[in-house]
Amino acid sequence: MPTALTIAAHHDDIEFLMAGTMILLKQRGWDLHYMDIADGCRGSTVTGREETARIRLNEARQAAESLGAVFHPPICPDMEIHYRTDLLQKVAAVVRQVQPSVILTHSPCDYMEDHENACRLAVGAAFAHGMPNLESDPPVGTYDDPVTVYHAQPVGNRQPTGELVVPHFYVNISDVIDQKQQALACHESQKVWLDQSQGMDSYLQTMRDGSAEVGRMSGQYSFAEGWRRREHWGFCGRDDDPLRDALADVIVPGKPRGEVEKG
C-alpha cells in the first residue's frame, strides 16, 4: 500500500493547506500518516499553556481520525520549531517508522518561521531516510526506497514579501471540500484564537476562501490545493512524481518545475 506522511507545524495547518489531497489519496487506497511538530500550547488568549496543549492535542487526534490518518504526537512547543539536531532526529524517527513514498509539508518560504522550520525538518528527515550515521530518536532503522517531497502553497499563496507562488500542479478538491471543512472544524478552540490573532472572523470560511482562491488560480476548479515537487537529489528518482501520478484524474498543471518565480 503506498503511504503518504504529512508533516506540518501546528494543529490545523494540515487541514487548512493539505487535507483535501489527503482525502483523495485515502479514497485511492493510500495509507495516511499525520504529524504536527508543535504542541499548540501558545495558540490561545483564553487558556494557559498546559490546558491549551491538552485541548489542541485532542482536537488534532480527532482531525487525524476524521481523515483516516495515523496520528504522530508533537515534539516541541509553538514558536520553538528550529532546525536543531534533536528535533531532526525525532522527525527522522517518524519518517523511518512510516517509510512513506510521499511526504507532504509546508512551503519552504512562508509567512512565519514555524512553517518554514517545520518544512526544513521534514526535508532534512526525508533526506536522511537512508543515512545510518544520522541516528534517529528513538533509534529506528533506515530504509532505501525513494521518498518524494511535495510543498504545499504558502498561506495566502504568496511569499512573505508578496510575490505570488504558482504551484507545479493543482489538485481538484471540489468534491471533498466539505470533508476538509469537517476535519478543520475539529479544531474548535481555534475560532477565538484565529479571530483575535490573525483577523479570521470565521476560520472555516477562511479555509474555503483560500481553497477557492487556489481553484481560481487553476482556471478550472471551484476548490483546489496546489503542490510543488522538490528536486530529486538525495530523495528519489529524477522522474519520480508519485503524487501527480496517483491523482492524475483530478489534476491540471501549473508552472513547470524549474521556472523562476517572478514578482
FENPELIN-V333346 format. One record per residue. RES is the residue in three letters. SS is DSSP state (alpha for helix, beta for strand, coil for the rest). PHI is phi in radians with two decimals (* if undefined). Layout:
RES;SS;PHI  RES;SS;PHI
This chain:
MET;coil;*  PRO;coil;-1.14  THR;beta;-2.27  ALA;beta;-2.08  LEU;beta;-1.97  THR;beta;-1.77  ILE;beta;-2.13  ALA;beta;-2.27  ALA;coil;-1.43  HIS;coil;-2.17  HIS;coil;-1.05  ASP;coil;1.94  ASP;alpha;-1.11  ILE;alpha;-1.05  GLU;alpha;-1.19  PHE;alpha;-1.18  LEU;alpha;-1.94  MET;coil;-2.35  ALA;alpha;-1.15  GLY;alpha;-1.07  THR;alpha;-1.12  MET;alpha;-1.06  ILE;alpha;-1.07  LEU;alpha;-1.16  LEU;alpha;-1.14  LYS;alpha;-1.05  GLN;alpha;-1.09  ARG;coil;-1.69  GLY;coil;1.61  TRP;coil;-1.34  ASP;beta;-1.56  LEU;beta;-1.94  HIS;beta;-2.29  TYR;beta;-2.33  MET;beta;-2.38  ASP;beta;-1.81  ILE;coil;-1.30  ALA;beta;-1.64  ASP;coil;-1.60  GLY;coil;1.39  CYS;coil;-1.15  ARG;coil;-1.82  GLY;coil;-1.61  SER;coil;-2.76  THR;coil;-1.89  VAL;coil;-2.00  THR;coil;-1.90  GLY;coil;-1.27  ARG;alpha;-1.08  GLU;alpha;-1.12  GLU;alpha;-1.16  THR;alpha;-1.07  ALA;alpha;-1.08  ARG;alpha;-1.13  ILE;alpha;-1.07  ARG;alpha;-1.24  LEU;alpha;-1.10  ASN;alpha;-1.10  GLU;alpha;-1.11  ALA;alpha;-1.15  ARG;alpha;-1.08  GLN;alpha;-1.13  ALA;alpha;-1.13  ALA;alpha;-1.06  GLU;alpha;-1.10  SER;alpha;-1.14  LEU;alpha;-1.55  GLY;coil;1.26  ALA;beta;-1.96  VAL;beta;-1.33  PHE;beta;-1.62  HIS;beta;-2.08  PRO;coil;-1.22  PRO;coil;-1.21  ILE;coil;-2.23  CYS;beta;-2.84  PRO;coil;-1.29  ASP;coil;-0.92  MET;coil;1.13  GLU;coil;-2.18  ILE;coil;-1.44  HIS;coil;-2.30  TYR;coil;-1.41  ARG;coil;-2.09  THR;alpha;-1.07  ASP;alpha;-1.12  LEU;alpha;-1.28  LEU;alpha;-1.03  GLN;alpha;-1.14  LYS;alpha;-1.25  VAL;alpha;-1.19  ALA;alpha;-1.05  ALA;alpha;-1.09  VAL;alpha;-1.16  VAL;alpha;-1.02  ARG;alpha;-1.24  GLN;alpha;-1.15  VAL;alpha;-1.37  GLN;coil;0.92  PRO;coil;-1.28  SER;coil;-1.54  VAL;beta;-2.35  ILE;beta;-2.07  LEU;beta;-1.86  THR;beta;-2.63  HIS;coil;-1.18  SER;coil;-1.16  PRO;coil;-1.08  CYS;coil;-2.19  ASP;coil;-2.47  TYR;coil;-1.33  MET;coil;-2.48  GLU;alpha;-1.24  ASP;alpha;-1.00  HIS;alpha;-1.13  GLU;alpha;-1.13  ASN;alpha;-1.28  ALA;alpha;-1.08  CYS;alpha;-1.06  ARG;alpha;-1.07  LEU;alpha;-1.14  ALA;alpha;-1.09  VAL;alpha;-1.17  GLY;alpha;-1.09  ALA;alpha;-1.16  ALA;alpha;-1.14  PHE;alpha;-1.07  ALA;alpha;-1.57  HIS;alpha;-1.10  GLY;alpha;-2.02  MET;coil;-1.89  PRO;coil;-1.12  ASN;coil;-1.52  LEU;coil;-1.80  GLU;coil;-1.27  SER;coil;-1.62  ASP;coil;-2.33  PRO;coil;-1.28  PRO;coil;-1.10  VAL;coil;-2.41  GLY;coil;-1.14  THR;coil;-1.33  TYR;coil;-2.43  ASP;coil;-1.90  ASP;coil;-1.14  PRO;coil;-1.18  VAL;coil;-2.31  THR;beta;-1.86  VAL;beta;-1.82  TYR;beta;-2.16  HIS;beta;-1.87  ALA;beta;-1.25  GLN;coil;-1.17  PRO;coil;-1.19  VAL;alpha;-1.01  GLY;alpha;1.35  ASN;alpha;1.10  ARG;beta;-2.36  GLN;coil;-1.17  PRO;coil;-1.02  THR;coil;-1.67  GLY;coil;1.77  GLU;coil;-1.25  LEU;beta;-1.18  VAL;coil;-1.88  VAL;coil;-1.82  PRO;coil;-1.24  HIS;coil;-1.25  PHE;beta;-2.72  TYR;beta;-1.90  VAL;beta;-1.84  ASN;beta;-1.32  ILE;coil;-1.90  SER;alpha;-1.01  ASP;alpha;-1.33  VAL;alpha;-2.13  ILE;alpha;-1.10  ASP;alpha;-1.19  GLN;alpha;-1.16  LYS;alpha;-1.08  GLN;alpha;-1.12  GLN;alpha;-1.09  ALA;alpha;-1.16  LEU;alpha;-1.14  ALA;alpha;-1.11  CYS;coil;-1.07  HIS;coil;-1.55  GLU;coil;-1.08  SER;coil;-1.14  GLN;alpha;-1.43  LYS;alpha;-1.03  VAL;alpha;-1.21  TRP;alpha;-1.06  LEU;alpha;-1.23  ASP;alpha;-1.14  GLN;alpha;-1.32  SER;alpha;-1.55  GLN;alpha;-2.32  GLY;coil;1.26  MET;coil;-1.54  ASP;coil;-1.08  SER;coil;-2.39  TYR;alpha;-1.15  LEU;alpha;-1.20  GLN;alpha;-1.18  THR;alpha;-1.05  MET;alpha;-1.10  ARG;alpha;-1.09  ASP;alpha;-1.11  GLY;alpha;-1.14  SER;alpha;-1.16  ALA;alpha;-1.20  GLU;alpha;-1.10  VAL;alpha;-1.13  GLY;alpha;-1.04  ARG;alpha;-1.12  MET;alpha;-1.06  SER;alpha;-1.20  GLY;coil;1.37  GLN;coil;-2.38  TYR;coil;-1.85  SER;coil;-1.26  PHE;coil;-2.39  ALA;beta;-2.63  GLU;beta;-2.13  GLY;beta;-1.93  TRP;beta;-2.41  ARG;beta;-2.11  ARG;beta;-1.51  ARG;coil;-1.22  GLU;coil;-1.00  HIS;coil;-1.43  TRP;coil;-0.94  GLY;coil;1.46  PHE;coil;-2.03  CYS;coil;-2.73  GLY;coil;-1.28  ARG;coil;-0.94  ASP;coil;-1.79  ASP;coil;-1.12  ASP;coil;-2.66  PRO;alpha;-1.14  LEU;alpha;-1.21  ARG;alpha;-1.06  ASP;alpha;-1.13  ALA;alpha;-1.17  LEU;coil;-1.98  ALA;alpha;-0.99  ASP;alpha;-1.40  VAL;alpha;-2.24  ILE;beta;-2.27  VAL;beta;-2.19  PRO;beta;-1.27  GLY;coil;-1.98  LYS;coil;-1.54  PRO;coil;-1.03  ARG;coil;-1.00  GLY;coil;1.62  GLU;coil;-1.31  VAL;coil;-1.26  GLU;coil;-1.19  LYS;coil;-2.10  GLY;coil;-1.27
